Amino acid sequence: MITKILNRYTGATLLTVHAESLSNANLTDTNLINANLINANLINANLTGADLIGADLSGANLSKANLTDTNLTGANLSNANLSNANLSNANLSNANLRGANLSNANLRWTNLTSVDLTSVDLTNADLINANLTSADLICANLSKADLRWTNLSGANLTGANLTGANLTGADLTGANLRRANLRRANLTGAIKD
């Protein structure tokens, strides 16, 4: 019922959303600024171009969701499931993704500046050309992640698992790699201090 109602509001401003199940919803270009979407079911939802500045999506299930070009500045995505989601070219600056699952996610060209990614699962994630300047990646799992040409300058990767990650051409200037596991990581052409 909720999905059918929301599908009529593509591009609309939604002030109050009761989001028990929004799986497969089409929320393209929708204004969801400061929306309360805690524990929402947004599996396979289309949020392309949506405005989710300051939204609370903690514990939400966004697996396989399309978040291309979405603005999630300052959003709370702690413990959210974003596995296999498409976040290409999204803006997540200053967002909280602590404990989130981003395994197999597409984060190409995504702005992750100053994002809290503590204990995040980024296994097999595509982060090509992503901006992770000053991001907090303490104990993050980046095993087999594709980080080619990613900006990790000033990032905190203390205790991060980068086993088998591809860091070709990545900018690691000023990054903290203390206790990080770089076994079998490809650092060809990476920029380091």
ChimeraX commands (.cxc) that place a marker at each C-alpha (Angstrom):
marker #1 position 0.00,0.00,0.00 radius 0.5
marker #1 position 2.72,2.48,1.02 radius 0.5
marker #1 position 4.78,1.65,-2.06 radius 0.5
marker #1 position 1.81,2.31,-4.36 radius 0.5
marker #1 position 1.15,5.66,-2.71 radius 0.5
marker #1 position 4.80,6.78,-2.88 radius 0.5
marker #1 position 5.17,5.73,-6.50 radius 0.5
marker #1 position 2.75,8.55,-7.35 radius 0.5
marker #1 position 5.04,11.10,-5.70 radius 0.5
marker #1 position 8.18,10.80,-7.79 radius 0.5
marker #1 position 9.92,14.15,-7.43 radius 0.5
marker #1 position 7.69,15.21,-4.53 radius 0.5
marker #1 position 8.60,16.53,-1.09 radius 0.5
marker #1 position 7.65,14.05,1.60 radius 0.5
marker #1 position 7.69,15.38,5.15 radius 0.5
marker #1 position 6.48,12.31,7.03 radius 0.5
marker #1 position 7.15,8.80,5.88 radius 0.5
marker #1 position 6.01,5.68,7.70 radius 0.5
marker #1 position 8.36,3.25,6.07 radius 0.5
marker #1 position 7.62,-0.30,7.13 radius 0.5
marker #1 position 8.16,-1.51,3.56 radius 0.5
marker #1 position 9.25,0.59,0.64 radius 0.5
marker #1 position 10.91,-2.25,-1.25 radius 0.5
marker #1 position 10.86,-1.68,-5.01 radius 0.5
marker #1 position 9.51,1.87,-4.48 radius 0.5
marker #1 position 10.28,4.52,-7.08 radius 0.5
marker #1 position 11.45,7.56,-5.11 radius 0.5
marker #1 position 13.41,9.21,-7.93 radius 0.5
marker #1 position 14.20,12.89,-7.23 radius 0.5
marker #1 position 12.10,12.83,-4.05 radius 0.5
marker #1 position 12.81,15.32,-1.25 radius 0.5
marker #1 position 13.39,13.29,1.92 radius 0.5
marker #1 position 15.45,15.87,3.84 radius 0.5
marker #1 position 15.63,14.92,7.55 radius 0.5
marker #1 position 13.24,11.99,6.94 radius 0.5
marker #1 position 12.92,9.33,9.63 radius 0.5
marker #1 position 13.51,6.05,7.81 radius 0.5
marker #1 position 14.91,4.05,10.74 radius 0.5
marker #1 position 14.87,0.30,9.97 radius 0.5
marker #1 position 13.01,0.97,6.71 radius 0.5
marker #1 position 12.80,-1.80,4.11 radius 0.5
marker #1 position 14.07,-0.15,0.92 radius 0.5
marker #1 position 15.31,-3.28,-0.84 radius 0.5
marker #1 position 15.68,-2.62,-4.56 radius 0.5
marker #1 position 14.18,0.89,-4.19 radius 0.5
marker #1 position 15.01,3.54,-6.77 radius 0.5
marker #1 position 16.24,6.68,-4.99 radius 0.5
marker #1 position 18.13,8.14,-7.95 radius 0.5
marker #1 position 18.68,11.86,-7.42 radius 0.5
marker #1 position 16.76,11.87,-4.14 radius 0.5
marker #1 position 17.61,14.46,-1.47 radius 0.5
marker #1 position 18.23,12.69,1.84 radius 0.5
marker #1 position 20.27,15.38,3.62 radius 0.5
marker #1 position 20.26,14.64,7.35 radius 0.5
marker #1 position 17.91,11.66,6.95 radius 0.5
marker #1 position 17.98,8.89,9.56 radius 0.5
marker #1 position 18.35,5.56,7.76 radius 0.5
marker #1 position 19.96,3.74,10.66 radius 0.5
marker #1 position 19.34,0.01,10.44 radius 0.5
marker #1 position 17.58,0.42,7.07 radius 0.5
marker #1 position 17.79,-2.33,4.44 radius 0.5
marker #1 position 18.88,-0.71,1.18 radius 0.5
marker #1 position 20.34,-3.81,-0.45 radius 0.5
marker #1 position 20.25,-3.59,-4.25 radius 0.5
marker #1 position 18.86,-0.02,-4.00 radius 0.5
marker #1 position 19.74,2.54,-6.67 radius 0.5
marker #1 position 21.12,5.66,-4.97 radius 0.5
marker #1 position 22.91,7.11,-8.01 radius 0.5
marker #1 position 23.39,10.90,-7.71 radius 0.5
marker #1 position 21.64,10.88,-4.32 radius 0.5
marker #1 position 22.50,13.54,-1.72 radius 0.5
marker #1 position 23.04,11.86,1.67 radius 0.5
marker #1 position 25.09,14.65,3.26 radius 0.5
marker #1 position 25.08,14.24,7.04 radius 0.5
marker #1 position 22.71,11.24,6.86 radius 0.5
marker #1 position 22.75,8.51,9.50 radius 0.5
marker #1 position 23.24,5.13,7.83 radius 0.5
marker #1 position 24.74,3.37,10.83 radius 0.5
marker #1 position 24.21,-0.40,10.71 radius 0.5
marker #1 position 22.34,-0.06,7.40 radius 0.5
marker #1 position 22.48,-2.83,4.79 radius 0.5
marker #1 position 23.70,-1.35,1.51 radius 0.5
marker #1 position 25.06,-4.58,0.04 radius 0.5
marker #1 position 24.96,-4.60,-3.77 radius 0.5
marker #1 position 23.59,-1.03,-3.75 radius 0.5
marker #1 position 24.50,1.49,-6.45 radius 0.5
marker #1 position 25.78,4.71,-4.84 radius 0.5
marker #1 position 27.75,5.95,-7.84 radius 0.5
marker #1 position 28.28,9.71,-7.85 radius 0.5
marker #1 position 26.35,10.07,-4.57 radius 0.5
marker #1 position 27.29,12.66,-1.93 radius 0.5
marker #1 position 27.75,11.09,1.52 radius 0.5
marker #1 position 30.02,13.76,3.00 radius 0.5
marker #1 position 29.87,13.87,6.80 radius 0.5
marker #1 position 27.51,10.87,6.89 radius 0.5
marker #1 position 27.59,8.19,9.58 radius 0.5
marker #1 position 27.95,4.69,8.13 radius 0.5
marker #1 position 29.43,3.09,11.25 radius 0.5
marker #1 position 28.88,-0.68,11.12 radius 0.5
marker #1 position 27.10,-0.58,7.73 radius 0.5
marker #1 position 27.29,-3.38,5.15 radius 0.5
marker #1 position 28.51,-2.05,1.81 radius 0.5
marker #1 position 29.79,-5.34,0.42 radius 0.5
marker #1 position 29.71,-5.48,-3.38 radius 0.5
marker #1 position 28.39,-1.90,-3.50 radius 0.5
marker #1 position 29.12,0.47,-6.40 radius 0.5
marker #1 position 30.68,3.64,-4.96 radius 0.5
marker #1 position 32.39,4.95,-8.10 radius 0.5
marker #1 position 32.95,8.72,-8.05 radius 0.5
marker #1 position 31.17,8.91,-4.66 radius 0.5
marker #1 position 31.97,11.74,-2.22 radius 0.5
marker #1 position 32.79,10.14,1.14 radius 0.5
marker #1 position 34.69,13.10,2.58 radius 0.5
marker #1 position 34.91,12.99,6.40 radius 0.5
marker #1 position 32.54,10.00,6.57 radius 0.5
marker #1 position 32.51,7.67,9.59 radius 0.5
marker #1 position 33.12,4.22,8.11 radius 0.5
marker #1 position 34.27,2.56,11.33 radius 0.5
marker #1 position 33.88,-1.24,11.19 radius 0.5
marker #1 position 32.14,-1.06,7.80 radius 0.5
marker #1 position 32.10,-4.07,5.46 radius 0.5
marker #1 position 33.33,-2.92,2.04 radius 0.5
marker #1 position 34.31,-6.39,0.80 radius 0.5
marker #1 position 34.48,-6.41,-3.02 radius 0.5
marker #1 position 33.15,-2.83,-3.15 radius 0.5
marker #1 position 33.87,-0.69,-6.24 radius 0.5
marker #1 position 35.38,2.59,-5.01 radius 0.5
marker #1 position 37.12,3.66,-8.23 radius 0.5
marker #1 position 37.75,7.43,-8.17 radius 0.5
marker #1 position 35.86,7.83,-4.88 radius 0.5
marker #1 position 36.81,10.68,-2.54 radius 0.5
marker #1 position 37.56,9.36,0.96 radius 0.5
marker #1 position 39.54,12.40,2.14 radius 0.5
marker #1 position 39.73,12.42,5.96 radius 0.5
marker #1 position 37.36,9.43,6.17 radius 0.5
marker #1 position 37.42,7.29,9.30 radius 0.5
marker #1 position 37.95,3.66,8.23 radius 0.5
marker #1 position 39.08,2.20,11.55 radius 0.5
marker #1 position 38.79,-1.61,11.45 radius 0.5
marker #1 position 36.92,-1.44,8.12 radius 0.5
marker #1 position 36.93,-4.54,5.91 radius 0.5
marker #1 position 38.14,-3.49,2.45 radius 0.5
marker #1 position 39.28,-6.95,1.36 radius 0.5
marker #1 position 39.28,-7.26,-2.43 radius 0.5
marker #1 position 37.86,-3.72,-2.75 radius 0.5
marker #1 position 38.67,-1.80,-5.94 radius 0.5
marker #1 position 40.22,1.47,-4.79 radius 0.5
marker #1 position 41.94,2.48,-8.04 radius 0.5
marker #1 position 42.57,6.24,-8.23 radius 0.5
marker #1 position 40.72,6.76,-4.96 radius 0.5
marker #1 position 41.60,9.76,-2.80 radius 0.5
marker #1 position 42.40,8.45,0.69 radius 0.5
marker #1 position 44.47,11.46,1.76 radius 0.5
marker #1 position 44.25,12.00,5.49 radius 0.5
marker #1 position 42.06,8.89,5.93 radius 0.5
marker #1 position 42.33,6.85,9.11 radius 0.5
marker #1 position 42.78,3.19,8.10 radius 0.5
marker #1 position 44.01,1.98,11.50 radius 0.5
marker #1 position 43.44,-1.78,11.70 radius 0.5
marker #1 position 41.67,-1.87,8.33 radius 0.5
marker #1 position 41.69,-5.09,6.31 radius 0.5
marker #1 position 42.94,-4.30,2.79 radius 0.5
marker #1 position 43.81,-7.90,1.87 radius 0.5
marker #1 position 43.82,-8.23,-1.91 radius 0.5
marker #1 position 42.56,-4.65,-2.40 radius 0.5
marker #1 position 43.52,-2.80,-5.58 radius 0.5
marker #1 position 45.01,0.58,-4.62 radius 0.5
marker #1 position 46.58,1.33,-8.02 radius 0.5
marker #1 position 47.11,5.09,-8.31 radius 0.5
marker #1 position 45.37,5.77,-4.98 radius 0.5
marker #1 position 46.35,8.90,-3.04 radius 0.5
marker #1 position 47.42,7.80,0.46 radius 0.5
marker #1 position 49.07,11.11,1.41 radius 0.5
marker #1 position 48.84,11.52,5.17 radius 0.5
marker #1 position 46.73,8.36,5.56 radius 0.5
marker #1 position 47.13,6.41,8.81 radius 0.5
marker #1 position 47.81,2.76,7.90 radius 0.5
marker #1 position 48.90,1.63,11.38 radius 0.5
marker #1 position 48.09,-2.07,11.89 radius 0.5
marker #1 position 46.33,-2.17,8.49 radius 0.5
marker #1 position 46.53,-5.51,6.69 radius 0.5
marker #1 position 47.91,-4.87,3.19 radius 0.5
marker #1 position 48.65,-8.51,2.33 radius 0.5
marker #1 position 48.38,-9.08,-1.43 radius 0.5
marker #1 position 47.19,-5.48,-1.94 radius 0.5
marker #1 position 48.20,-3.83,-5.21 radius 0.5
marker #1 position 49.88,-0.48,-4.47 radius 0.5
marker #1 position 51.23,0.15,-8.00 radius 0.5
marker #1 position 51.55,3.89,-8.56 radius 0.5
marker #1 position 49.96,4.73,-5.22 radius 0.5
marker #1 position 50.93,8.13,-3.83 radius 0.5
marker #1 position 52.34,7.86,-0.32 radius 0.5
marker #1 position 54.09,10.25,2.08 radius 0.5
marker link #1:1,2 radius 0.2
marker link #1:2,3 radius 0.2
marker link #1:3,4 radius 0.2
marker link #1:4,5 radius 0.2
marker link #1:5,6 radius 0.2
marker link #1:6,7 radius 0.2
marker link #1:7,8 radius 0.2
marker link #1:8,9 radius 0.2
marker link #1:9,10 radius 0.2
marker link #1:10,11 radius 0.2
marker link #1:11,12 radius 0.2
marker link #1:12,13 radius 0.2
marker link #1:13,14 radius 0.2
marker link #1:14,15 radius 0.2
marker link #1:15,16 radius 0.2
marker link #1:16,17 radius 0.2
marker link #1:17,18 radius 0.2
marker link #1:18,19 radius 0.2
marker link #1:19,20 radius 0.2
marker link #1:20,21 radius 0.2
marker link #1:21,22 radius 0.2
marker link #1:22,23 radius 0.2
marker link #1:23,24 radius 0.2
marker link #1:24,25 radius 0.2
marker link #1:25,26 radius 0.2
marker link #1:26,27 radius 0.2
marker link #1:27,28 radius 0.2
marker link #1:28,29 radius 0.2
marker link #1:29,30 radius 0.2
marker link #1:30,31 radius 0.2
marker link #1:31,32 radius 0.2
marker link #1:32,33 radius 0.2
marker link #1:33,34 radius 0.2
marker link #1:34,35 radius 0.2
marker link #1:35,36 radius 0.2
marker link #1:36,37 radius 0.2
marker link #1:37,38 radius 0.2
marker link #1:38,39 radius 0.2
marker link #1:39,40 radius 0.2
marker link #1:40,41 radius 0.2
marker link #1:41,42 radius 0.2
marker link #1:42,43 radius 0.2
marker link #1:43,44 radius 0.2
marker link #1:44,45 radius 0.2
marker link #1:45,46 radius 0.2
marker link #1:46,47 radius 0.2
marker link #1:47,48 radius 0.2
marker link #1:48,49 radius 0.2
marker link #1:49,50 radius 0.2
marker link #1:50,51 radius 0.2
marker link #1:51,52 radius 0.2
marker link #1:52,53 radius 0.2
marker link #1:53,54 radius 0.2
marker link #1:54,55 radius 0.2
marker link #1:55,56 radius 0.2
marker link #1:56,57 radius 0.2
marker link #1:57,58 radius 0.2
marker link #1:58,59 radius 0.2
marker link #1:59,60 radius 0.2
marker link #1:60,61 radius 0.2
marker link #1:61,62 radius 0.2
marker link #1:62,63 radius 0.2
marker link #1:63,64 radius 0.2
marker link #1:64,65 radius 0.2
marker link #1:65,66 radius 0.2
marker link #1:66,67 radius 0.2
marker link #1:67,68 radius 0.2
marker link #1:68,69 radius 0.2
marker link #1:69,70 radius 0.2
marker link #1:70,71 radius 0.2
marker link #1:71,72 radius 0.2
marker link #1:72,73 radius 0.2
marker link #1:73,74 radius 0.2
marker link #1:74,75 radius 0.2
marker link #1:75,76 radius 0.2
marker link #1:76,77 radius 0.2
marker link #1:77,78 radius 0.2
marker link #1:78,79 radius 0.2
marker link #1:79,80 radius 0.2
marker link #1:80,81 radius 0.2
marker link #1:81,82 radius 0.2
marker link #1:82,83 radius 0.2
marker link #1:83,84 radius 0.2
marker link #1:84,85 radius 0.2
marker link #1:85,86 radius 0.2
marker link #1:86,87 radius 0.2
marker link #1:87,88 radius 0.2
marker link #1:88,89 radius 0.2
marker link #1:89,90 radius 0.2
marker link #1:90,91 radius 0.2
marker link #1:91,92 radius 0.2
marker link #1:92,93 radius 0.2
marker link #1:93,94 radius 0.2
marker link #1:94,95 radius 0.2
marker link #1:95,96 radius 0.2
marker link #1:96,97 radius 0.2
marker link #1:97,98 radius 0.2
marker link #1:98,99 radius 0.2
marker link #1:99,100 radius 0.2
marker link #1:100,101 radius 0.2
marker link #1:101,102 radius 0.2
marker link #1:102,103 radius 0.2
marker link #1:103,104 radius 0.2
marker link #1:104,105 radius 0.2
marker link #1:105,106 radius 0.2
marker link #1:106,107 radius 0.2
marker link #1:107,108 radius 0.2
marker link #1:108,109 radius 0.2
marker link #1:109,110 radius 0.2
marker link #1:110,111 radius 0.2
marker link #1:111,112 radius 0.2
marker link #1:112,113 radius 0.2
marker link #1:113,114 radius 0.2
marker link #1:114,115 radius 0.2
marker link #1:115,116 radius 0.2
marker link #1:116,117 radius 0.2
marker link #1:117,118 radius 0.2
marker link #1:118,119 radius 0.2
marker link #1:119,120 radius 0.2
marker link #1:120,121 radius 0.2
marker link #1:121,122 radius 0.2
marker link #1:122,123 radius 0.2
marker link #1:123,124 radius 0.2
marker link #1:124,125 radius 0.2
marker link #1:125,126 radius 0.2
marker link #1:126,127 radius 0.2
marker link #1:127,128 radius 0.2
marker link #1:128,129 radius 0.2
marker link #1:129,130 radius 0.2
marker link #1:130,131 radius 0.2
marker link #1:131,132 radius 0.2
marker link #1:132,133 radius 0.2
marker link #1:133,134 radius 0.2
marker link #1:134,135 radius 0.2
marker link #1:135,136 radius 0.2
marker link #1:136,137 radius 0.2
marker link #1:137,138 radius 0.2
marker link #1:138,139 radius 0.2
marker link #1:139,140 radius 0.2
marker link #1:140,141 radius 0.2
marker link #1:141,142 radius 0.2
marker link #1:142,143 radius 0.2
marker link #1:143,144 radius 0.2
marker link #1:144,145 radius 0.2
marker link #1:145,146 radius 0.2
marker link #1:146,147 radius 0.2
marker link #1:147,148 radius 0.2
marker link #1:148,149 radius 0.2
marker link #1:149,150 radius 0.2
marker link #1:150,151 radius 0.2
marker link #1:151,152 radius 0.2
marker link #1:152,153 radius 0.2
marker link #1:153,154 radius 0.2
marker link #1:154,155 radius 0.2
marker link #1:155,156 radius 0.2
marker link #1:156,157 radius 0.2
marker link #1:157,158 radius 0.2
marker link #1:158,159 radius 0.2
marker link #1:159,160 radius 0.2
marker link #1:160,161 radius 0.2
marker link #1:161,162 radius 0.2
marker link #1:162,163 radius 0.2
marker link #1:163,164 radius 0.2
marker link #1:164,165 radius 0.2
marker link #1:165,166 radius 0.2
marker link #1:166,167 radius 0.2
marker link #1:167,168 radius 0.2
marker link #1:168,169 radius 0.2
marker link #1:169,170 radius 0.2
marker link #1:170,171 radius 0.2
marker link #1:171,172 radius 0.2
marker link #1:172,173 radius 0.2
marker link #1:173,174 radius 0.2
marker link #1:174,175 radius 0.2
marker link #1:175,176 radius 0.2
marker link #1:176,177 radius 0.2
marker link #1:177,178 radius 0.2
marker link #1:178,179 radius 0.2
marker link #1:179,180 radius 0.2
marker link #1:180,181 radius 0.2
marker link #1:181,182 radius 0.2
marker link #1:182,183 radius 0.2
marker link #1:183,184 radius 0.2
marker link #1:184,185 radius 0.2
marker link #1:185,186 radius 0.2
marker link #1:186,187 radius 0.2
marker link #1:187,188 radius 0.2
marker link #1:188,189 radius 0.2
marker link #1:189,190 radius 0.2
marker link #1:190,191 radius 0.2
marker link #1:191,192 radius 0.2
marker link #1:192,193 radius 0.2
view
